[in-house]
């Protein structure tokens, strides 16, 4: 079934709710005939008075066209049939350069009187070019497959904060290293964002608390791979892999931490301390001494805190999956879908989305999508 036939069926489905606006072709011909009779009838019925008040006939060669009756109108507003609506909206859509709904309404209302906003919205939803370039609404807290960490330092995330506008000497960046399970953060000042300097600071952290199994970064897989390469040159026996970049559920915690860290640093720097001093000695107020517990008690406290963090992470993952199933409706096999392209992977003239077809659905409600270039690796 082509797009025009699908669009026409959609209009006929809504015809029962908009009988006063939408006009099928046979209804259009019937009204033209009734108007011709009404103009010649010596005694007019209520229906004929209604038609003469609303419509007017315009002679276009050998064809009678329905227009809206309105005194002193410069340009007549035509009534279109359901069969003509697709071509009319298509011409206006191309004339506006695949413009939005409001631009199309303004263009169509110059010539036609009964093209509804719903019809324009349906047409835009079927336009492939508009689906490729449309902006997608942000879905915070929604994830299909949460990432879970079972132990401390099993997965770590690294990100960079740009402090070039408030630099301290040569230090213009801040590296934020966060454990995925406990959200424990370590900050390091950087003079640049080169992979070699990031790897040097990471090596210092690994020698302090151990290396994770997976290193994840929102700066792209190429950046993470360069960092891991530099680390292996410094530490040949190190085994580490990079995780999926730009994962909304996992990297969101680092982005949230970055905002808080930046606000705290700005507040501390207003007291006269520089960027490097704020990171090395973040609290300008003298803290009270913390009572020292025996090692056995301290180890038990750490174990309980990690178990609590693990349980909280599993509970949050269950809530996110439950909410995702409510927000995301199920998709049938062979349905067309749009897949967003991350901003770092597309050029200025590239579309925001790519059109794909659902080919398979797993037991966990994960879909396999085929696009023009092949099957997508990630479900």
C-alpha positions in Angstrom: 0.0 0.0 0.0 1.5 3.4 -1.0 1.5 6.5 1.1 -1.3 8.2 -0.7 -3.7 5.3 -0.2 -2.7 5.1 3.5 -3.3 8.8 3.9 -6.6 8.6 2.2 -7.8 5.8 4.4 -6.8 7.8 7.5 -8.9 10.7 6.3 -11.9 8.5 5.6 -11.5 7.0 9.2 -11.8 10.5 10.7 -14.6 11.5 8.3 -17.3 10.6 10.8 -15.9 13.2 13.3 -15.4 15.9 10.6 -18.3 15.6 8.3 -18.7 19.4 8.1 -15.1 19.9 6.9 -14.0 16.9 4.9 -15.7 16.2 1.6 -15.5 12.9 -0.3 -15.7 13.3 -4.0 -19.3 12.0 -4.3 -20.4 14.5 -1.6 -18.6 17.3 -3.3 -20.5 16.5 -6.6 -23.8 16.3 -4.7 -23.3 19.7 -3.2 -22.5 21.3 -6.5 -25.7 19.9 -8.0 -27.8 21.1 -5.0 -26.3 24.6 -5.4 -27.3 24.8 -9.0 -30.8 23.8 -8.1 -30.9 26.3 -5.2 -29.9 29.2 -7.3 -32.8 28.5 -9.7 -35.5 27.5 -7.1 -38.1 30.2 -6.6 -38.9 28.8 -3.1 -35.9 27.6 -1.2 -35.7 25.0 1.6 -33.7 25.4 4.8 -30.9 23.2 3.4 -30.7 25.3 0.3 -30.5 28.5 2.4 -27.6 26.8 4.4 -25.7 25.9 1.2 -26.2 29.3 -0.4 -24.9 30.9 2.8 -21.8 28.7 3.1 -20.8 27.9 -0.5 -20.5 29.6 -3.8 -19.8 28.3 -7.3 -16.8 29.4 -9.4 -16.7 28.7 -13.1 -13.3 27.3 -14.1 -13.7 26.5 -17.8 -16.2 23.7 -18.0 -15.9 22.7 -14.3 -17.8 24.2 -11.4 -15.7 24.7 -8.3 -16.9 25.1 -4.7 -15.5 28.1 -2.9 -16.3 29.7 0.4 -18.9 32.5 0.2 -17.3 35.6 1.7 -17.9 39.2 0.6 -15.0 41.3 -0.6 -12.5 38.5 -0.8 -9.5 39.0 -3.0 -8.5 35.4 -3.4 -11.2 32.7 -3.4 -10.8 29.8 -0.9 -11.5 26.5 -2.6 -13.0 23.4 -1.0 -11.0 20.3 -1.7 -12.1 16.7 -1.8 -10.5 13.9 0.3 -9.0 12.5 -2.9 -7.3 15.8 -3.7 -6.0 16.5 -0.2 -2.8 14.4 -0.5 -1.6 16.3 -3.6 -2.5 19.7 -2.2 -0.6 19.1 1.1 2.3 17.6 -0.8 2.7 20.7 -3.0 2.5 23.0 0.0 5.0 20.8 1.8 7.5 21.0 -1.0 6.9 24.7 -1.5 7.8 25.4 2.1 11.0 23.3 1.9 9.6 20.4 4.0 8.5 23.0 6.5 6.7 22.5 9.8 3.0 22.3 10.6 2.5 26.1 11.0 4.3 27.0 7.8 2.2 24.5 5.9 -1.0 25.8 7.5 -0.2 29.3 6.5 0.6 28.3 2.9 -2.5 26.1 2.5 -4.9 28.6 4.1 -4.1 31.0 1.3 -6.0 28.9 -1.3 -8.1 26.2 0.5 -10.8 26.3 3.2 -11.2 22.8 4.4 -7.7 21.3 4.9 -7.6 20.3 8.6 -4.6 20.5 10.9 -5.0 16.8 11.6 -4.6 16.0 7.9 -1.3 18.0 7.8 0.0 16.2 10.9 -0.8 12.8 9.4 1.0 13.8 6.2 4.1 15.0 8.1 4.2 11.7 10.0 4.4 9.9 6.6 7.1 12.1 5.1 10.4 10.2 5.1 12.5 13.4 5.0 10.7 14.9 7.9 11.1 11.8 9.9 14.9 11.9 9.3 15.3 15.4 10.4 12.8 15.7 13.2 13.9 16.3 16.8 13.1 13.6 19.2 11.8 14.4 22.7 14.2 13.7 25.5 13.3 10.6 27.6 15.0 11.0 31.0 15.1 8.0 33.2 14.1 5.6 30.5 16.3 2.7 29.6 15.6 -0.7 28.0 18.6 -2.7 29.3 20.2 -1.2 32.5 23.9 -1.6 33.2 24.5 -3.2 36.6 27.7 -3.5 38.6 28.2 -6.2 41.1 31.3 -5.0 42.9 33.3 -2.0 43.6 35.7 -1.0 40.8 34.2 -3.4 38.3 33.1 -0.6 36.0 34.4 2.9 36.0 33.5 6.0 34.0 35.7 8.9 33.1 34.7 12.4 31.9 36.3 15.8 31.4 35.0 19.2 32.6 36.0 22.2 30.6 37.4 24.9 32.9 39.2 26.9 30.2 37.3 30.1 31.2 38.5 29.7 34.8 41.9 28.1 34.3 44.6 28.0 37.0 47.9 28.5 35.2 48.3 25.7 32.7 45.5 23.5 34.2 42.4 24.0 32.0 40.5 20.7 32.4 39.3 18.5 35.3 39.1 14.7 34.9 36.3 13.1 36.8 36.7 9.4 37.6 33.6 7.7 39.1 33.0 4.2 40.2 29.7 3.0 38.7 28.5 1.1 41.8 29.3 3.4 44.7 29.5 6.7 42.7 32.8 7.4 44.4 34.5 10.3 42.6 38.2 11.2 42.2 39.2 14.5 40.6 42.4 15.3 38.8 43.5 18.6 37.2 44.7 18.4 33.5 46.6 20.8 31.3 45.1 19.3 28.2 42.6 16.6 27.1 45.1 14.4 25.3 44.8 10.7 25.9 48.4 10.4 27.2 47.8 12.8 30.1 44.4 11.2 30.9 46.1 7.8 30.9 48.8 9.0 33.3 46.3 10.3 35.8 44.2 7.1 35.5 47.3 5.0 36.2 47.9 6.9 39.4 44.3 6.1 40.4 44.6 2.5 39.5 47.8 2.1 41.6 45.8 3.6 44.5 42.6 1.5 44.4 42.9 -1.0 41.6 42.0 -1.1 37.9 38.4 -1.7 36.8 37.4 -4.4 34.3 35.5 -1.9 32.1 36.4 1.8 31.4 33.6 3.9 29.9 33.6 7.4 28.6 31.1 9.7 26.9 33.9 11.2 24.7 33.6 8.4 22.1 35.0 5.0 21.7 38.1 6.3 19.8 39.1 8.4 22.8 38.6 5.6 25.2 40.6 3.2 23.0 43.5 5.7 22.9 43.5 6.0 26.7 43.5 2.2 27.1 46.4 2.0 24.5 48.4 4.5 26.5 47.6 2.7 29.8 48.9 -0.7 28.3 52.1 0.9 27.3 52.7 2.1 30.9 51.3 -1.1 32.4 51.7 -4.1 30.0 49.9 -6.6 32.3 46.8 -4.4 32.5 43.6 -6.0 31.1 40.8 -3.5 30.4 38.1 -3.0 27.8 36.0 0.1 26.9 32.3 0.1 27.4 29.5 1.5 25.2 29.9 5.3 24.7 27.0 7.7 25.0 24.8 5.3 27.1 22.1 7.6 28.6 21.5 5.5 31.7 25.1 4.9 32.7 26.7 8.2 31.7 23.9 10.3 33.1 25.3 9.9 36.7 28.6 11.3 35.6 27.0 14.3 33.9 25.0 14.9 37.1 28.1 14.7 39.2 29.9 17.1 36.8 27.3 19.8 37.3 27.6 19.5 41.1 31.4 19.4 41.0 31.6 22.5 38.8 29.2 24.4 41.1 31.2 23.5 44.2 34.5 24.5 42.5 33.1 27.9 41.5 31.9 28.5 45.0 35.3 27.6 46.5 37.2 29.7 43.9 35.1 32.7 44.9 36.8 32.6 48.3 40.2 33.3 46.6 41.4 29.8 46.1 42.6 28.8 42.6 41.4 25.8 40.6 44.3 23.6 41.6 44.0 24.5 45.3 40.2 23.8 45.2 40.8 20.3 43.9 43.6 19.5 46.2 42.0 21.1 49.3 38.3 21.4 48.5 37.0 22.3 52.0 38.2 25.7 53.3 36.6 25.1 56.7 38.5 23.1 59.2 36.7 19.7 59.6 36.2 17.9 62.9 38.4 14.9 63.5 36.7 11.6 62.6 36.9 8.8 65.2 39.0 5.9 64.0 37.3 2.5 64.1 39.1 -0.8 64.3 40.0 -2.4 60.9 37.5 -5.3 61.3 34.6 -2.9 62.1 35.6 -0.6 59.2 35.7 -3.4 56.7 32.3 -4.6 57.8 30.9 -1.1 57.4 32.4 -0.9 53.9 30.9 -4.3 53.0 27.4 -3.2 54.2 27.6 0.1 52.3 28.6 -1.7 49.0 25.8 -4.2 49.5 23.3 -1.3 50.1 24.6 0.4 46.9 24.2 -2.8 44.9 20.6 -3.4 46.2 19.7 0.3 45.5 21.1 0.0 42.0 19.0 -3.1 41.3 15.9 -1.4 42.6 16.5 1.6 40.5 17.0 -0.5 37.4 13.7 -2.3 38.0 11.9 1.0 38.3 13.5 2.3 35.1 12.6 -0.8 33.1 9.0 -0.7 34.4 8.7 2.9 33.4 10.2 2.2 30.0 7.6 -0.5 29.3 4.9 2.0 30.1 6.3 4.8 27.9 7.5 2.6 25.0 4.7 0.8 23.2 5.5 -2.6 21.5 6.4 -2.6 17.9 5.2 -5.2 15.3 7.6 -7.0 13.1 8.2 -5.4 9.7 7.2 -2.0 11.1 9.1 1.2 10.1 10.9 2.9 12.9 13.3 5.9 13.2 16.7 5.4 15.0 18.3 8.6 16.3 21.9 9.3 15.2 24.2 10.7 18.0 25.3 14.3 17.4 29.0 13.2 17.5 28.5 10.7 14.7 26.7 13.0 12.1 27.8 15.9 10.0 26.1 19.3 9.8 24.1 18.3 6.8 23.3 14.7 7.9 19.8 13.8 9.1 19.0 13.4 12.8 17.4 10.0 12.4 17.8 7.0 10.1 14.8 4.9 8.9 14.9 1.2 9.7 12.6 -1.9 9.7 12.1 -4.2 12.7 13.1 -7.7 11.7 13.1 -9.6 15.0 12.0 -9.3 18.6 13.8 -11.2 21.4 12.3 -12.5 24.6 13.6 -9.4 26.5 11.6 -7.2 24.1 14.8 -6.1 22.4 14.4 -5.4 18.6 16.7 -6.2 15.7 16.6 -3.3 13.2 17.7 -3.4 9.6 18.7 -0.2 7.8 19.9 0.5 4.3 23.5 -0.2 5.3 22.8 -3.5 7.1 21.6 -4.7 10.5 22.4 -2.6 13.5 24.8 -4.2 16.0 23.0 -2.8 19.1 19.5 -3.8 19.9 
